[in-house]
Amino acid sequence: MARNVTTGRKIGTTILAWFVGLVIFFPILWTFLTSFKTELQAISIPPVFVGFDWTLENYRTIQTQSNYFHFMANSIYLSLGSTALGLIFAIPAAWAMAFSPTKRTKDVLLWMLSTKMLPAVGVLIPIYLLFVRFGLLDSRLGLIVVLFLINLPIIVWMLYTYFKEIPGEILEAARMDGASLGKEITQVLAPMAVPGIASTILLNVILSWNEAFWTLNLTTSNAAPLTAFIASFSSPQGNFYAKLSAASMLAIAPILIVGWFSQKQLVRGLTFGAVK
């Protein structure tokens, strides 16, 4: 029997939810406002929230100093490339663990997850030396492989969770009808797990888009994504906060727009199988 929720509790919950949402959104709002200030206004104490002269000079300056669309194209290539490569490997792996498990399946899953606990700097030198040896420094291919490897455990875990919620009897019926393994995965399993696969794609794109450590250490210019674009406005002379804010807004704008329009799909995928 459902509990009766009082009006006061509803109002309190709504206010709390709005407060938490504003706290989370405030850094983006502050970055947005700072991007339209002069450098002097950006570091003024006390800070100026709205009573300042809005200017587009920061956006004009960073456009003349850097090729924004070059960095953006690299971010798109790296995010989509690493995601596509991850799905190619993760879907069969998640299928095997969900529908043909062994006594070591849980151990393998935990081991894969444990690799995310390793500090990235701990493997920087060997990976850097490998990149030098094979000529992959400042290349899209090299970064796609690295991003694919660091996000693969998350992709496998998410897909494994979604696949576990699909009745195995459906796949058995497909086998009885003569479906091969490839058709079973591509024509039966994948269509049923579209919400989960879509949310996995979105999350992996976001993680790859925001990755800074590897992109800053393994690139210089040719394959540098938007994270390097932001870092280029931090110099030994000091941090130019207004220009940094403008560069940050240009870097996060595409992923914010994608996330805003796909939020329903993302929430649906993340809760896939949670309610029976």
N, C-alpha and C positions, 0 to 999 in steps of 0.2 A: 504494500500500500504506500502510495507516494506521500511524502511529508508536506504539510502546509507551510509555505514560506511566507513570513510576515512581510508587509510593505516596508517596514523599517530595515529588515535584513536585506531586502532587494536593493534599497537605496544605498545602504552601507556597502554592499558588494559592488555595486556599480561605481560608486565613488572610489573605492579601493582599486578597482580594475583600471579606471581612468588615471588614477595617480601613478600606478605602476607603469602604465603605457606611456605617460608623459615623461617619467624618469628614464625609461629606455630610449625614448625618441629625442630627449633633450640634446644629447651630443650632436645628433644630425642637424637639429634645428640651429644650434649654436654655430656649427660649422657653416651652415647655409648663410646665416646672418653675417658671420665674419668674412665670408668671401666677397661681400659687397662693401666692406669697410676699407679705409686707407690703412696702411701699416701702423700709423700712429694710433688710430682709433682701435685697432685690433689688440693693442697691448695696454690700452688706457686702464687706469685704476681710479675709481670703480669702473667696472665694465659698462659699456653703452649697449643697451639692448635694441632699442628702436629709434632713439633720437639722434640719428647720425645721417650724414649725407651719403645716400646710396650711390655707388659707382660701379661701372663695369670694367674699370681699368685693369683689375687683377686678371680677369678673363682674357682681355685683349693682350696683356703682357705674356701670359703663359702660352697663348696661341702663337705668338711671334717667336718665343724662345724655344718651343718644342713642337714637334709634329704629333698632336694629340691622336689623330686617326691612325697613325702608325702603331702607337702603343695599344690603342683600342683593338685594332685588328689582331695584334698578337695575343691579347687577352682572350678574344673570341676563339682563335685557333687553338690555344692551349686548353681552354675550358672544355670546348666541344670535343677536341681530339682526345684528351685524357678520359673524358666521360664515355665516349664511344668505345675506346680501347678497354676501359674498365668493364663495361657491360658485356663485351665479347667474352671476357674471361669469367666474370662474376656470375652470369646467368647459368651456365653449365655447372659451375662449382656449387652454387646455391641449390640447384636442382638435385645434384648428387647428395648433398648433405641433408636435404629435406625429405627426399623420397627413397634414397638408398643409403641410409645412415649405417655406420659401423660403430663399434665400441669406442673408436678413437675420434669420432666426429666432434663431440663436445670439446675434447682436448685441442683439436685443430682450431676450432672456432675461438677458444680462449687464447690460444697461442697467437692467432692472427690479431685479435684485439689487443694483446699485450704489446705488440710491435708499435702501437700508437703511443705507448707510455715511454718509449725511448726518446730522449731529447734529440732533436734533429741535428744539433751541432755535434753530437757524438759520432755521426757517420759522415759529416761534411767532408773531411779530408780524404777518405777512401773514394767517395763518390766524385769528388773534384778531380782526383788523380785519374780515375777511370774516364771522366769526361775529357781530360787532356790527352790521355792515351788514344782514345777513339775519335778525337776531333769533334766532340759534341758541345764544347763550350759555346755559349751564345747561339745555340741552335734551337729551333722549335721542336725538332724531333727529340732531342735530349730532355727538354723540359716536359714534354708530353709524357715520356716514359717515367720520369721522376714523379710527376703529379699523379699518374696512373697508379704507381706502386704505393705511394703514401695514402691514397684514398681507397685502395682496393679492399682493405679489411672492413671499412664502413659499408661499402657497396655490397659486399658479400653478406655481412650481417643483416643489413636491411632487407635484401632480397630473400635471404633464408627465412626471416621472420614472416614475410608476406607469403612465401610459398608454403610454409607450414600450415597456413590457414586454408589452403585449397585442398578439398577432399581428394585423397589418393585414388578413390574409386573412379573418378572421372578420367584420370590418366590410364588406369587399367582398362577402362572401356575403350579408350582410344587405341591401346595396344591390341585389344581383341579385334578391333576393326581393321587391323593391319597397318596402323600408323608406325612409321619408323621413329627412331629416337629424335632425329632432327625435326620431324613434323610434330612430334609430341611436345617438344619445347616451343617451337615457333608458332604452331597453329592452335595448340590447346592451352598450354601453360601460360605463355606470354599474354594472349588476349585477356585471360581471366585475371592476370595480375597487373593490368595496365595502370590502375591508380598507384600501386606500390612502385612500379617501375618509373612512373612519371615523377613521383616525389623523390625517388632515389636520384634520378637525373638532375632534378632541380637542386637538390642538396649538394651533389657533387660539383655541379657547375659553380655554385656559390663558393664552395670550399676552394676550388681551383682558382676562381677569379680573385679571391682574397689572399691567396698564398703569397707571402712576402719573403720568407727566409730563403727559400731555394731560388726564387726568381731574382733576388738581389745578389746572390752569391754565384750564380751560374750564368748570368747574362751581363752584357754591357750595353749593347745598342740594338743589334739586329733582331733579337728575339725578346727584347725587354717588353714586359706588359705594363699595365697601368700602375702596378705597385712601384715599379721603377720610375714611372712618370712622376708619381707623388714625391718619391725620395729625391728626385733631381732638384727640387726646390728647397732642399735643406743643405746649406752650404757652410763652410768653415767660418764665414763672416757672420753667421747667425741664422736663426729660423725666421723666415718671413711669413708670419702666421696668416696674413690675408691671402697671399699667393698660395700658400700651402692649403688653405681652406678651399680656395677656388679649384685647385688641382684635385683635391679630395672629392669635391662635389662632382666634377666631371668624371672621376673614376668610378664613383659609386652610383651615379645616376642610372646607367643602363641596367645594373643588377637590381636596383630598387624598383625600376619600372617593371622589369620581368617578374620580380617577386610580388609586386602589388597585383598584377593582373592574373597571376597564377596561384594566389594564396589559397583559394578554395580547393584547387587540385592538390596543393601541397598538404593542406590540413586533412583532406580526404585520404591521401596516401599514407600520411603519418599515423592515422587512426584506423587504417585498414586492418580488419580482423580484430580490433580491440573490443568491439561490441558485437555480441552474438545474438 
